Each structure stands twice: as C-alpha cells, then as structure tokens.
Amino acid sequence: MADDPAPGVGAGTDGLAPGGAAAQGREAPGSRLIVALDTTEVEVAARWAGAVSPDCGMLKVGLEFFLAHGAAGLRAVARAGRPLFLDLKLHDIPNTVAGAVRAVLPLGPAMLTVHAAGGPAMVGAARRAVEGGGAGRPALLAVTVLTSLDAATLHATGVSGGPRQQVLRLARLAMAAGADGLVCSAHEVAVLRDALGSGPVLVVPGIRPAGVAAGDQARTTTPAQAMAAGADWIVVGRPITGAADPGQAARDIAAEARRQGG
Ligand code: C5P
C-alpha cells in the first residue's frame, strides 16, 4: 500500500527550479506506479481510479478520455485523491501548444506531455507556459519516438537514423529546450541516463507483469526490470484495468516495483 498522504491534484510538483520537477519526481514517497485510465466512460474511469488509488502514485488520463469528457471527466477522476498525469502528447506550433498548456493548467495536472518532434521552440513555449502554474506547476514531459514507429516507418517519414538514434536526438533536444523529463521505453532508460545523467524524470510505459499477455505492446518489460533499469515511474494500463480485481493487480505491481527501489 502507498503509505504517503495522497497529494491533491496539482500538488504533484513543488518548488520547481529547472530540474526541480525531476528531483521532486524521485523524492516523493510512495508508489512509483502510474495507472493509465484508458476508457471513454466516466463511471468506469472513476471506478478504476477508486480501486487503484491506494497503491498508485498517479493516475494517467489520455486523449481518449479527455476528448470525451474534458475538465468534468478529469474532476471525476481526481476525486480518487491522486495527482493526475494529463497525457495529451501535444504537437502544434509553439503559440498553439502554449495556449493549450495554459488552458489545462487550471485543472492542476501534475504532469503533461508534448512531442519532442515539435522542436525546441515548441518545447520551450510549453515550458514557459507550464511555469504559469507557479510552485505547483506540472512537470513537462517530452515524448520522443512513439513505440509504434519502427525503423521502416521512421524512414518513410524522412528520418534517416534508426529509432535509438532518433530517441537520443529528440531527448537531448527536449531537455535542452526545458522539458523536465521524458516518456521512454525501459529499453531506452540506460542509454538516456548515460547521455543525459540523472536529471530527467523518466516515465516508462509498455510494462507487463511476468506472465501477462503483451497485447499490442511489441517490446514489454516487467515492473521490476523497468525500475531496476532506472525508471522513475512506470505506466501500466490494461494489465490493471483489464484484471478481474484492478485494486489487487495495482497492489501486486506496486509491490513488485517497490521491491526494486520504487
Ligand atoms: O494498457 P497499457 O499498459 O499498454 O497502457 C499503456 C499506456 O501508456 C497507454 O495509455 C498508452 O497511451 C501509453 N503509452 C505511451 N507511450 C508508449 C506506449 C504506451 O504513452 N510508447
């Protein structure tokens, strides 16, 4: 069980000098598990949130849910008392991304995502916009290369290097432009730590407990492996939300992550 007092929505980050979110992400006591609430049903999301909240450090809401229910949906999830990760993977011209960030700041997310491929001006604009949230501002995370893009697909979009090379290029770009951290696969954690040090908050999806079907995630990692590799947070969706008892599934995964220092 997470033994820290549940931080309120928007209380997920604190005292953020550059890199401050990174430090905060690692110092907060309790579970390193983020549960992805991927559904279009408010009642379902709220039920999952209530079931997993004692054992997760954060709840993740993505495009599917947010486009269907917006602020009202987010408030319904927030009642579970966990900080929210608003995973919208924003990607547009800098002015529009900054406006989108400002639009969601009043909802008090603890983390927000943008695509690093939007370029340094866009990531920088997002950073300046999150700073409008003051001391409790969200941590700004950058997505590098979607795991659904393989080398051939990247090549078709005009990217000549392989996924590894592109991940590293975009990670450097995003961190230099003001991101607090990165969303990455567990297989990328070591190389990102080597290249960028301990500063970035590394948030790792694609997690499957040993013995659970991989679903559409091509390369998966167990919670223990991801934490041992140096992840700050692991993101788990369907292995928890699709379980007969989501609360128990979250408890088991959080315990496994914690055994590895999570
Ligand atoms: O259900 P599952 O555990 O596969 O959910 C993973 C979550 O992490 C989803 O919400 C998905 O959008 C997100 N994800 C991501 N980046 C990836 C892979 C998954 O943000 N590369």
Residues whose N, C-alpha, C, O or C-beta is under 5 A from the ligand:
A	BS01	C5P	A36 D38 G62 L146 T147 P205 G206 I207 V235 V236 G237 R238 P239
